[in-house]
Each structure stands twice: as C-alpha cells, then as structure tokens.
Amino acid sequence: MTWQQRIDDSLAQRRDAQALRVRLPVHQGAGRWLRQGDARWLNFSSNDYLGLSQHPQIVAAWQQGAAQYGTGSGGSGHVTGYSVAHQALEEALAGWLGYSRSLLFISGFAANQAVIAALLHKDDRIIADRLSHASLLEAASLSPAELRRFTHNDGEHLQTLLAKPVAGQQLVVTEGIFSMDGDSAPLADIAARTRSAHGWLMVDDAHGIGVGEDGRGSCAAQGVKPELLIVTFGKAFGLSGAAVLCSDSVADYLLQFARHLIYSTAMPPAQAVALHQALKVVRSEEGDARRQTLRQHIGRFRRGAQQLGWRLTDSESAIQPLIVGENAPTLALAEHLRQQGCWLSAIRPPTVPAGTARLRITLTAAHQEEDIDRLLEVLDAARR
C-alpha cells in the first residue's frame, strides 16, 4: 500500500462512518451568536462560559499590552520571551489558587504533555481516569511509565490499581469536570486514596476553573489541593493558554526539564496582560454575577429539557449533552436545529455505544433567558 492509498482509505473510512471532521470559517464563533457572512445562529457550541471573549476591558487590555510589548514574545521564556507581564500573571494565579508557583504554557494540551513527559520515568506508573482528556492519555501513552486506566470516577478501582506493586512513583490523573459528559470527578475521594498510597494527584480543571461558586474551580470547591493543578484559559477566561500550579521545587524542576516550556515560543506578553485583566473580572462582583447567570441558565435548560422528555447526562456544569441515539438521527437533528437558528454540535464520545452520538450543548453567561427558551422550543418541535 502506498502513502496515498493509506491516506485515501483512511478518509474513505471516516466518510463511510459519517465521522469526517470539517471546519467552518466563521466571522464570530464565541459568545452568544455564531456568525457566517450575513447568517447568524444562537451559539450553543462555545466554551466561552462566562462570555468574556468579547469583554471590552479584556479587549482593551490586549490592545494596551500590544502597544507596550508588541505582538509577539520574541522567543522561549528561557531566552527573551519571559516578561514582567508573564511574571505578574503567574504570581496572581498562584496567590488566587493557593499555590506557591505557577508556570504559563501556550495551551492546556501543551501543559499536560509537558508535565507528564518531564516527571515520569520508566519505573513509574500513571493511573488515569478512563475518560481523561486526549492530551493526558496521549502524553501518558508516550511516556516511558506504565499506564493504567481506572473506571470513570470509580475510587475503589483506583485504589485497587494503586495497591499493585510498582518500583517507582505513582501519578493519578483526572479532570475536574469532564468535557464530554459534563460530570464532575469525586476529587476529595480520589485525593484521599492517592495520598494513602503515597502517590501524587494531577487534575486538569479546564472546564471548572472560573466557573464554580467563587471561580476557583473544582478542586477548591471540594477542598482539594492536588500536587499538580492544570488550569486553561480557553473556557471561562475567554482567551487561550494555560498554567500549571505547583510547589516551588516542582516549578524549578519543570523549568529545567519540561521541553514544551523550554523550546516553545512563549505566549505574547500582550496576551498575558489580557489574561491578567480577565482574572480580575473572574474574581470581581461582575464575575460572581456572570456565574450566577450561568447557573440560572443551566437550571432553566435542564428543567425544560427533562419536562419535554429529552435525556441528559448527570451534569450540573455548562456542558449539557443531549442523549439522542444513532449517528444519522443525531446528525439530522443537529442540522434541523441549525436550520431553526440554533447551532449545536454532534459528538461521539467514548461514553456512548459504537454508532451512536450526542448533541453537546454548552451554555454561557452571554446567553439570555429568551435564548434558552428558544432552544427548548426548537427541541420540543423536533421531538414531535
């Protein structure tokens, strides 16, 4: 088989399975509306949970940062790319979340890859929740350490795996809120079992940070302080990038051995300025109000969808997957909803049987009550 035949066969298999990924160029994809040319849809596919991607103070902060620092960082943070703007943001994040240090990364994917690649040796073991994000599982499978996966949110299975002999160290990996089903990890239980086995806990809280009661995420809400906390800014903060929260010694270690951190061009200082402003909004009374609005939208949607007879996952987060069934009806429903002015995405998470899919609905503080009512109205008509 030639290279071209391999590529053609792989693409044909995707098309036959109705699983071919496509990209849609839009004029605006975050916030309340998704726009393409003159067309617009109510946007229920954005992870812009607090609606901060369009916030005028954050936009202005990025512009001011660009005026002061320019548009790029100029290199790795180990060369010339680490500015006082980066330092100020790292210190603010660490103080807010109760850690001695934080380190900025260009993305959550890069942060997860960097930490696992730097820390794990061949005699070590990674024990990851089966539904952990692809960046975590990919990094674990590429590391020299043994990878074991515990049943989703199953503390007893985790404890069984932790009890097995291992020559090196054990790192337990999970998410705060899972991106496919929107459910939360029992972090207090996982942390207790991990520490009783003298392991370390790493939590990726991409979908929890900024969103909970006080905005500090899933770990703080459950009274847990993992040795490694990954926060990303592409959701509640309305920007991009990520940070690792850790101790002084771990930060110093990562600065020496985390290749993604050492060799990647640093995020632009202007972005760090904008993120610092976003953090101020998240921590303010306005942030509290936006979180309250989001919770109200979640409750309104769940009550309405369940009254209409739709099945939902057990999620109290902004992620509200709608359980539909086979691929074709799910894709057809997504297209019907788009024709009615509501943009949703069909997904095929590993939690559903082969050949089936869901609609992944995400709610944001940028939505209005009338938007939720419109979505429920369209879902009601589609069910009939």
C-alpha positions as CSV (number, residue, x, y, z in Angstrom):
1,M,0.0,0.0,0.0
2,T,1.3,3.4,-0.9
3,W,1.2,6.5,1.2
4,Q,-1.5,8.0,-0.9
5,Q,-3.6,4.8,-0.7
6,R,-3.3,4.8,3.1
7,I,-4.5,8.4,3.2
8,D,-7.3,7.8,0.8
9,D,-8.5,4.6,2.6
10,S,-8.5,6.4,6.0
11,L,-10.5,9.3,4.7
12,A,-13.0,6.9,3.0
13,Q,-13.5,5.0,6.2
14,R,-14.2,8.3,8.0
15,R,-16.8,9.3,5.4
16,D,-18.5,5.9,5.4
17,A,-18.8,6.1,9.2
18,Q,-20.2,9.7,9.0
19,A,-17.3,10.8,11.1
20,L,-15.4,13.1,8.8
21,R,-14.3,16.2,10.7
22,V,-14.8,19.6,8.9
23,R,-14.0,23.2,9.8
24,L,-16.4,26.1,9.2
25,P,-14.9,29.5,8.8
26,V,-16.9,32.0,10.8
27,H,-16.8,35.7,11.4
28,Q,-17.5,35.2,15.1
29,G,-17.6,31.9,17.0
30,A,-17.6,32.8,20.7
31,G,-20.2,34.4,22.8
32,R,-24.0,34.5,22.2
33,W,-24.0,34.4,18.4
34,L,-22.2,32.4,15.8
35,R,-21.9,34.4,12.5
36,Q,-21.0,33.5,9.0
37,G,-21.5,36.2,6.5
38,D,-25.0,37.6,6.8
39,A,-26.2,34.5,8.6
40,R,-26.2,34.0,12.4
41,W,-27.3,31.3,14.8
42,L,-27.7,31.2,18.6
43,N,-24.5,29.6,19.6
44,F,-24.7,26.6,21.9
45,S,-21.3,25.1,21.0
46,S,-19.0,27.7,22.5
47,N,-16.9,27.1,25.6
48,D,-16.9,30.8,26.4
49,Y,-18.7,30.0,29.6
50,L,-18.6,33.5,31.2
51,G,-18.9,35.4,27.9
52,L,-15.6,37.1,28.5
53,S,-14.2,36.7,24.9
54,Q,-16.0,39.9,23.9
55,H,-15.4,41.8,27.2
56,P,-14.4,45.4,26.5
57,Q,-11.9,45.7,29.4
58,I,-10.2,42.5,28.3
59,V,-10.1,43.5,24.6
60,A,-8.7,46.9,25.7
61,A,-6.1,45.2,27.9
62,W,-4.8,43.1,25.0
63,Q,-4.6,46.3,22.8
64,Q,-2.7,48.1,25.5
65,G,-0.4,45.2,26.0
66,A,0.3,45.1,22.3
67,A,1.1,48.8,22.3
68,Q,3.6,48.3,25.1
69,Y,5.2,45.0,24.3
70,G,4.4,44.4,20.6
71,T,2.5,41.5,19.1
72,G,4.9,38.6,19.9
73,S,7.1,37.4,22.7
74,G,10.3,37.0,20.6
75,G,11.3,33.6,21.8
76,S,11.1,31.0,24.5
77,G,10.8,32.1,28.1
78,H,14.3,30.7,28.6
79,V,15.7,33.2,26.1
80,T,13.9,36.5,25.8
81,G,10.2,35.6,25.9
82,Y,9.6,35.9,29.7
83,S,8.4,39.4,30.5
84,V,7.2,41.2,33.6
85,A,3.6,40.7,32.3
86,H,4.1,37.0,32.4
87,Q,5.6,37.2,35.9
88,A,2.7,39.3,37.2
89,L,0.1,36.9,35.9
90,E,1.9,33.8,37.3
91,E,2.1,35.4,40.7
92,A,-1.5,36.5,40.6
93,L,-2.7,33.0,39.6
94,A,-0.6,31.3,42.3
95,G,-1.9,33.7,45.0
96,W,-5.5,33.2,43.9
97,L,-5.4,29.4,43.9
98,G,-3.2,29.0,47.0
99,Y,0.0,27.7,45.4
100,S,3.5,29.0,45.7
101,R,4.1,29.0,42.0
102,S,2.5,28.9,38.6
103,L,4.0,28.5,35.1
104,L,2.4,29.7,31.9
105,F,2.0,27.5,28.8
106,I,0.7,28.2,25.3
107,S,-2.1,25.7,25.7
108,G,-3.7,23.2,28.0
109,F,-2.6,20.4,25.6
110,A,1.0,21.6,25.9
111,A,0.8,21.9,29.6
112,N,-0.4,18.3,30.1
113,Q,2.1,16.9,27.7
114,A,5.0,18.9,29.2
115,V,4.3,17.9,32.9
116,I,3.8,14.2,32.2
117,A,6.8,14.0,29.9
118,A,9.1,15.8,32.4
119,L,8.0,13.9,35.5
120,L,7.5,10.3,34.6
121,H,10.3,7.7,34.4
122,K,10.2,4.1,33.2
123,D,9.7,2.6,36.6
124,D,6.8,4.9,37.4
125,R,3.0,4.3,36.9
126,I,0.3,6.7,35.7
127,I,-3.2,5.8,36.7
128,A,-5.7,7.9,34.7
129,D,-9.4,8.1,34.7
130,R,-10.6,6.3,31.6
131,L,-12.3,9.4,30.3
132,S,-9.4,11.8,30.8
133,H,-8.8,14.3,28.1
134,A,-6.9,13.1,25.0
135,S,-3.9,15.3,25.9
136,L,-3.5,13.5,29.2
137,L,-3.9,10.0,27.8
138,E,-1.7,10.7,24.8
139,A,1.1,12.1,27.0
140,A,0.7,9.1,29.3
141,S,0.9,6.5,26.5
142,L,4.0,8.3,25.0
143,S,5.8,8.4,28.4
144,P,8.1,5.6,29.5
145,A,5.9,5.0,32.5
146,E,3.3,2.2,32.8
147,L,-0.2,3.5,32.0
148,R,-3.2,2.0,33.8
149,R,-6.7,3.4,33.5
150,F,-9.4,3.2,36.2
151,T,-13.1,3.1,35.6
152,H,-14.6,6.5,35.3
153,N,-14.9,8.2,38.7
154,D,-14.5,4.8,40.4
155,G,-12.5,5.3,43.6
156,E,-12.4,1.6,44.5
157,H,-11.0,0.6,41.2
158,L,-8.4,3.4,41.5
159,Q,-7.4,2.0,45.0
160,T,-7.1,-1.5,43.6
161,L,-4.6,-0.2,40.9
162,L,-2.7,1.9,43.4
163,A,-2.2,-1.1,45.6
164,K,-0.4,-3.1,42.9
165,P,3.4,-3.1,43.4
166,V,5.5,-0.5,41.5
167,A,9.2,0.2,41.5
168,G,8.9,3.9,41.1
169,Q,6.3,6.6,41.8
170,Q,2.6,6.8,41.1
171,L,0.8,9.7,39.5
172,V,-3.0,9.8,39.4
173,V,-4.5,11.8,36.6
174,T,-8.1,13.0,36.2
175,E,-10.2,16.0,35.2
176,G,-12.3,18.3,37.4
177,I,-15.2,18.5,35.0
178,F,-15.2,16.1,32.1
179,S,-15.5,17.7,28.7
180,M,-17.7,15.1,27.1
181,D,-20.4,14.3,29.7
182,G,-20.0,17.5,31.8
183,D,-19.9,15.5,35.0
184,S,-17.6,16.2,38.0
185,A,-14.9,14.0,39.4
186,P,-15.1,13.0,43.1
187,L,-11.8,14.8,43.8
188,A,-11.9,14.5,47.6
189,D,-12.2,10.7,47.4
190,I,-9.6,10.4,44.7
191,A,-7.2,12.6,46.6
192,A,-7.5,10.7,49.8
193,R,-6.9,7.3,48.1
194,T,-4.0,8.7,46.2
195,R,-2.3,10.1,49.2
196,S,-2.8,7.0,51.3
197,A,-0.8,5.2,48.6
198,H,1.9,7.9,48.7
199,G,1.1,9.0,45.1
200,W,0.7,12.4,43.6
201,L,-2.5,13.8,42.1
202,M,-2.7,15.8,38.8
203,V,-6.0,17.5,38.0
204,D,-6.8,19.1,34.7
205,D,-9.6,21.6,35.6
206,A,-10.0,23.2,32.1
207,H,-13.8,23.2,32.3
208,G,-14.1,24.0,36.0
209,I,-11.7,27.0,36.6
210,G,-13.5,30.3,36.7
211,V,-17.0,28.7,36.8
212,G,-17.7,27.4,40.3
213,E,-19.1,29.2,43.3
214,D,-16.1,31.5,43.8
215,G,-14.5,30.8,40.4
216,R,-11.5,28.9,41.8
217,G,-12.6,25.7,40.2
218,S,-13.4,22.1,41.1
219,C,-10.5,21.5,43.4
220,A,-11.2,24.4,45.7
221,A,-14.9,23.6,45.7
222,Q,-14.1,20.1,47.1
223,G,-11.4,21.3,49.4
224,V,-8.7,19.5,47.4
225,K,-5.2,20.8,46.7
226,P,-3.5,18.4,44.1
227,E,0.2,18.4,43.7
228,L,-0.3,19.5,40.1
229,L,-3.3,21.6,39.0
230,I,-3.7,22.5,35.3
231,V,-5.9,25.5,34.5
232,T,-6.6,26.6,31.0
233,F,-7.9,30.0,29.8
234,G,-9.8,28.9,26.6
235,K,-13.1,28.5,28.5
236,A,-14.2,30.8,31.3
237,F,-11.4,33.3,30.7
238,G,-12.4,33.8,27.1
239,L,-8.8,33.6,25.9
240,S,-6.2,30.8,25.3
241,G,-3.2,29.4,27.1
242,A,-2.8,27.5,30.3
243,A,-0.9,27.4,33.6
244,V,0.5,24.7,35.9
245,L,0.0,25.4,39.6
246,C,2.6,23.6,41.8
247,S,5.2,23.9,44.6
248,D,8.5,25.9,44.3
249,S,10.5,22.7,43.8
250,V,8.3,21.3,41.1
251,A,8.3,24.6,39.3
252,D,12.1,24.8,39.4
253,Y,12.2,21.2,38.1
254,L,9.8,21.9,35.2
255,L,11.8,25.0,34.3
256,Q,14.8,22.6,33.8
257,F,13.1,19.6,32.2
258,A,9.8,20.5,30.6
259,R,10.7,20.5,26.9
260,H,7.4,22.2,25.8
261,L,8.2,25.0,28.2
262,I,11.9,25.3,27.3
263,Y,11.6,25.1,23.5
264,S,8.3,26.6,22.6
265,T,7.9,30.3,21.9
266,A,6.2,31.9,24.9
267,M,2.7,33.4,24.8
268,P,2.8,37.1,23.7
269,P,3.1,39.4,26.7
270,A,0.0,41.3,25.4
271,Q,-1.9,38.1,25.9
272,A,-0.6,37.8,29.5
273,V,-1.8,41.4,30.1
274,A,-5.3,40.5,28.7
275,L,-5.4,37.3,30.9
276,H,-4.5,39.3,34.0
277,Q,-7.5,41.6,33.3
278,A,-9.7,38.5,32.7
279,L,-8.6,37.2,36.1
280,K,-9.6,40.4,37.7
281,V,-13.1,40.1,36.1
282,V,-13.4,36.5,37.1
283,R,-12.6,37.5,40.7
284,S,-14.9,40.5,40.8
285,E,-18.5,41.0,41.7
286,E,-19.2,41.0,37.9
287,G,-17.6,37.6,37.8
288,D,-20.0,36.4,40.6
289,A,-22.9,37.8,38.7
290,R,-21.9,36.1,35.5
291,R,-21.5,32.7,37.3
292,Q,-25.0,33.2,38.8
293,T,-26.5,33.9,35.4
294,L,-24.8,30.8,34.0
295,R,-26.2,28.6,36.9
296,Q,-29.7,30.0,36.2
297,H,-29.4,29.1,32.5
298,I,-28.3,25.6,33.4
299,G,-31.2,25.1,35.7
300,R,-33.7,26.6,33.2
301,F,-32.4,24.3,30.4
302,R,-32.3,21.1,32.4
303,R,-35.8,21.6,33.8
304,G,-37.2,22.4,30.4
305,A,-35.5,19.6,28.5
306,Q,-36.5,17.0,31.1
307,Q,-40.1,18.1,31.0
308,L,-40.0,17.7,27.2
309,G,-38.8,14.1,27.6
310,W,-35.2,14.5,26.5
311,R,-32.5,12.5,28.2
312,L,-29.5,14.4,29.6
313,T,-26.3,13.3,31.3
314,D,-25.9,13.8,35.0
315,S,-24.2,17.2,34.6
316,E,-24.6,20.5,36.6
317,S,-22.0,22.2,34.5
318,A,-22.2,24.4,31.5
319,I,-21.8,21.3,29.4
320,Q,-25.2,19.7,28.8
321,P,-25.0,16.7,26.4
322,L,-28.3,15.6,24.9
323,I,-28.6,11.8,24.5
324,V,-30.1,11.1,21.1
325,G,-29.1,7.8,19.7
326,E,-27.7,6.6,16.4
327,N,-25.4,8.7,14.3
328,A,-27.8,9.5,11.4
329,P,-30.7,10.8,13.6
330,T,-28.3,12.8,15.7
331,L,-26.7,14.5,12.7
332,A,-30.1,15.1,11.2
333,L,-31.3,16.7,14.4
334,A,-28.2,18.9,14.6
335,E,-28.9,20.1,11.0
336,H,-32.6,20.7,11.8
337,L,-31.7,22.8,14.8
338,R,-29.3,24.8,12.7
339,Q,-32.0,25.5,10.2
340,Q,-34.1,26.8,13.1
341,G,-31.3,29.2,14.1
342,C,-29.7,27.2,16.9
343,W,-26.1,25.9,16.4
344,L,-25.2,22.7,18.2
345,S,-22.5,20.1,17.5
346,A,-22.9,16.3,17.3
347,I,-20.2,14.4,19.2
348,R,-19.2,10.8,19.5
349,P,-17.6,10.5,23.0
350,P,-16.2,7.2,24.2
351,T,-19.1,7.0,26.7
352,V,-21.6,6.1,24.0
353,P,-22.1,2.8,22.2
354,A,-20.5,2.5,18.8
355,G,-22.5,4.0,16.0
356,T,-24.3,6.5,18.3
357,A,-23.8,10.2,19.1
358,R,-25.0,13.0,21.2
359,L,-25.6,16.7,20.9
360,R,-23.2,18.7,23.0
361,I,-25.0,21.8,24.3
362,T,-22.9,24.4,26.0
363,L,-24.5,27.3,27.9
364,T,-22.8,30.6,28.6
365,A,-23.4,33.7,30.7
366,A,-23.7,35.6,27.4
367,H,-27.0,33.9,26.6
368,Q,-30.3,35.5,27.5
369,E,-33.3,33.7,29.0
370,E,-35.1,34.0,25.7
371,D,-32.2,32.1,24.1
372,I,-32.7,29.1,26.4
373,D,-36.5,29.3,25.8
374,R,-35.9,29.3,22.0
375,L,-33.7,26.3,22.2
376,L,-36.3,24.4,24.2
377,E,-39.0,25.5,21.8
378,V,-37.0,24.1,18.8
379,L,-36.2,20.9,20.7
380,D,-39.9,20.5,21.5
381,A,-40.9,20.9,17.9
382,A,-38.2,18.5,16.8
383,R,-39.4,15.8,19.2
384,R,-42.9,16.0,17.8
